[in-house]
Amino acid sequence: MSEGELLLRLVLACVLGGIIGYERQSRHKSAGLRTNMLVCLGSCLVMVLSQEIYLRVEGHTNADPARLAAQVVSGIGFLGAGAIMKEGLTVTGLTTAACLWVVAGVGLAVGAGLYVGALLTTGLVFATLGVLSRLDAWVAQERHLYLVIHACDAPGQLSHISACLEDLDLSVRDLKVHEAPPQDGVRMLSIELDVYNRQAVRSAVIAEAVQQLRGVRGVEIG
């Protein structure tokens, strides 16, 4: 391989890895521009090295140009695992880990001289992350609701509210209870809930159902 061809492959790997890394960094993800560039560059170099070793020992029974490349595919899993975090019941970082795996594949493709495949993959990844991220944000906005319930401070009040929300197939993600100013001499609570609306139940239906509970004085949905 000529020095010019080698330089082209390494620079192209940096550029393609940087395109995907830029998208990740713009969303403040753990693996951003530099990480993706380095993964793609390193994968490209390993692939070039695999080809060069194979050419130099051509005819040897143990020569296999895919051996080092296979180690990249398996080894990138350790880096991807570091991007995955678990917070309670929520797992984050899966998309970033998948990006690192794809970027490694792009680097291998560039190192093998499959420029069209690498370019198409980079374009598809960038488009997928951009379009689907906006779609996820739109769906999340439609499915997540923030409720503020003003209710009397009575025994079992939270249980009644929780049972009502379960009947509506709403999952409570977060709950905060604050003491509110009393009304007509009755102690009041301000109950703030972050809920996930699985079935996309209309806000008016939710408000009406909660409002009918004993002791509930008002419902605000945002």
Stockholm file with secondary structure:
# STOCKHOLM 1.0

chainA/1-222         MSEGELLLRLVLACVLGGIIGYERQSRHKSAGLRTNMLVCLGSCLVMVLSQEIYLRVEGHTNADPARLAAQVVSGIGFLGAGAIMKEGLTVTGLTTAACLWVVAGVGLAVGAGLYVGALLTTGLVFATLGVLSRLDAWVAQERHLYLVIHACDAPGQLSHISACLEDLDLSVRDLKVHEAPPQDGVRMLSIELDVYNRQAVRSAVIAEAVQQLRGVRGVEIG
#=GR chainA/1-222 SS CCHHHHHHHHHHHHHHHHHHHHHHHHTTCSSCHHHHHHHHHHHHHHHHHHHHHHHHTTTCTTCCTTHHHHHHHHHHHHHHHHHCEEETTEEECHHHHHHHHHHHHHHHHHHTTCHHHHHHHHHHHHHHHHHHHHHHHHHHHHHEEEEEEEEECCTTHHHHHHHHHHHTTEEEEEEEEEEEEEETTEEEEEEEEEEEETTCCCHHHHHHHHHTSTTEEEEEEC
#=GC SS_cons         CCHHHHHHHHHHHHHHHHHHHHHHHHTTCSSCHHHHHHHHHHHHHHHHHHHHHHHHTTTCTTCCTTHHHHHHHHHHHHHHHHHCEEETTEEECHHHHHHHHHHHHHHHHHHTTCHHHHHHHHHHHHHHHHHHHHHHHHHHHHHEEEEEEEEECCTTHHHHHHHHHHHTTEEEEEEEEEEEEEETTEEEEEEEEEEEETTCCCHHHHHHHHHTSTTEEEEEEC
//
